[in-house]
Amino acid sequence: MEIKLSVPFSRRPLLKPSASRLGLLLLAGLALAGCQRYEWVHPTKSLEQFGTDKFACEERASRLYPLAPVTEMEGGGYIYNDFPHCRRRYDGFRMCYSQPPVYVPPSYSTRDLNEKPRNQAVESCLFSKGYQLVPAK
């Protein structure tokens, strides 16, 4: 008695190089490269001294660039109008119904206008104190 094992065969290659697939791989590589973490180091100062220096820099930057919250609308409001639902009744006539229109208000978010310049001021302050920003190990 002879037993034959058959495996489904496809003439199509498993990995077909295409521009979209290569683009996706490139995009994934760039996203992973953007995840690089950095840390502040100083050749002679301790971690405790770094905490003190960073706090002083943040305090100074907060005085230079105080909180400036601004509320922004992230999309206009709109009216959602449900499509009518129709079906035939037993006597052959159509019966249609729909929900009344619903107003969906816009969404809002709040952000700080001075966040970026404040962070840049902290960085420049730490650089001026001799700290360096290096990739984390």
C-alpha positions as CSV (number, residue, x, y, z in Angstrom):
1,M,0.0,0.0,0.0
2,E,1.4,3.3,-1.1
3,I,0.5,6.6,0.8
4,K,0.9,9.8,-1.1
5,L,1.2,13.1,0.8
6,S,0.2,16.1,-1.2
7,V,1.0,19.7,-0.3
8,P,-0.9,22.6,-1.9
9,F,1.3,24.3,-4.5
10,S,1.1,27.8,-5.7
11,R,2.9,29.2,-8.7
12,R,2.9,32.7,-7.1
13,P,6.1,33.5,-5.1
14,L,5.6,33.9,-1.3
15,L,7.4,37.2,-1.1
16,K,7.0,39.3,-4.2
17,P,9.1,42.4,-4.1
18,S,7.0,45.4,-4.9
19,A,7.3,49.2,-4.5
20,S,4.6,49.3,-1.9
21,R,6.2,46.5,0.2
22,L,9.7,48.2,0.0
23,G,8.1,51.5,0.9
24,L,6.4,49.9,3.9
25,L,9.7,48.3,5.0
26,L,11.5,51.7,4.7
27,L,8.7,53.4,6.6
28,A,9.0,50.8,9.4
29,G,12.8,51.3,9.5
30,L,12.4,55.0,9.8
31,A,9.8,54.7,12.6
32,L,12.2,52.4,14.6
33,A,15.0,54.8,14.0
34,G,12.9,57.6,15.5
35,C,12.5,55.5,18.7
36,Q,16.2,56.1,19.7
37,R,16.4,57.2,23.3
38,Y,18.9,59.7,24.6
39,E,20.3,60.5,28.0
40,W,22.1,63.5,29.5
41,V,25.7,62.8,30.7
42,H,28.4,64.9,32.3
43,P,32.0,63.7,32.7
44,T,32.3,64.9,36.3
45,K,28.9,65.4,37.8
46,S,26.7,62.9,39.6
47,L,23.1,61.9,39.0
48,E,22.1,64.0,42.0
49,Q,23.8,67.0,40.7
50,F,22.1,66.5,37.3
51,G,18.7,66.5,39.0
52,T,19.6,69.8,40.7
53,D,20.9,71.4,37.5
54,K,17.9,70.2,35.5
55,F,15.5,71.6,38.0
56,A,17.3,75.0,38.0
57,C,17.1,75.0,34.1
58,E,13.4,74.0,34.1
59,E,12.7,76.7,36.6
60,R,14.5,79.4,34.6
61,A,12.8,78.2,31.3
62,S,9.4,78.3,33.0
63,R,10.0,82.0,33.9
64,L,11.1,82.8,30.4
65,Y,8.3,80.8,28.7
66,P,5.3,80.5,31.1
67,L,2.3,78.3,30.3
68,A,0.3,79.6,27.4
69,P,-2.6,77.3,26.9
70,V,-4.7,77.7,23.8
71,T,-7.8,75.8,22.9
72,E,-8.1,74.6,19.3
73,M,-11.0,73.2,17.4
74,E,-10.0,69.8,15.9
75,G,-12.9,69.5,13.5
76,G,-16.0,71.3,12.7
77,G,-19.4,70.2,13.9
78,Y,-21.7,68.4,11.6
79,I,-25.2,67.0,11.3
80,Y,-25.5,63.2,11.1
81,N,-28.5,62.3,9.1
82,D,-29.4,58.6,9.2
83,F,-30.4,57.0,5.9
84,P,-34.1,55.9,5.7
85,H,-34.7,52.2,6.3
86,C,-37.4,50.9,4.1
87,R,-39.1,47.5,3.9
88,R,-42.2,46.1,2.2
89,R,-45.3,45.5,4.3
90,Y,-47.5,42.5,4.0
91,D,-49.9,44.4,1.7
92,G,-47.1,45.3,-0.8
93,F,-46.6,49.0,0.3
94,R,-43.2,50.3,1.4
95,M,-42.8,51.5,5.0
96,C,-39.8,53.8,5.6
97,Y,-38.5,55.2,8.8
98,S,-35.4,57.1,9.9
99,Q,-34.0,58.7,13.0
100,P,-34.1,62.5,13.3
101,P,-30.9,64.3,12.4
102,V,-28.3,64.6,15.2
103,Y,-25.9,67.5,15.6
104,V,-22.4,66.3,16.5
105,P,-20.4,69.2,18.0
106,P,-16.8,69.8,17.1
107,S,-14.0,68.4,19.3
108,Y,-11.6,70.7,21.1
109,S,-8.1,70.2,22.5
110,T,-5.8,72.4,24.6
111,R,-2.1,72.7,24.0
112,D,0.7,74.9,25.4
113,L,2.1,77.3,22.9
114,N,5.3,77.7,24.8
115,E,6.1,74.0,25.3
116,K,8.6,73.7,22.5
117,P,10.6,76.9,23.3
118,R,10.6,76.0,27.0
119,N,12.0,72.5,26.2
120,Q,14.6,74.1,23.9
121,A,15.6,76.6,26.7
122,V,16.1,73.6,29.2
123,E,18.3,71.8,26.6
124,S,20.4,74.9,25.9
125,C,20.8,75.5,29.7
126,L,22.0,72.0,30.2
127,F,24.4,72.2,27.3
128,S,25.8,75.4,28.8
129,K,26.4,73.6,32.1
130,G,28.6,71.0,30.2
131,Y,26.1,68.2,29.8
132,Q,25.9,66.2,26.6
133,L,23.0,64.4,25.0
134,V,24.1,60.8,24.0
135,P,22.2,57.8,22.7
136,A,21.1,55.6,25.7
137,K,22.8,52.2,26.1
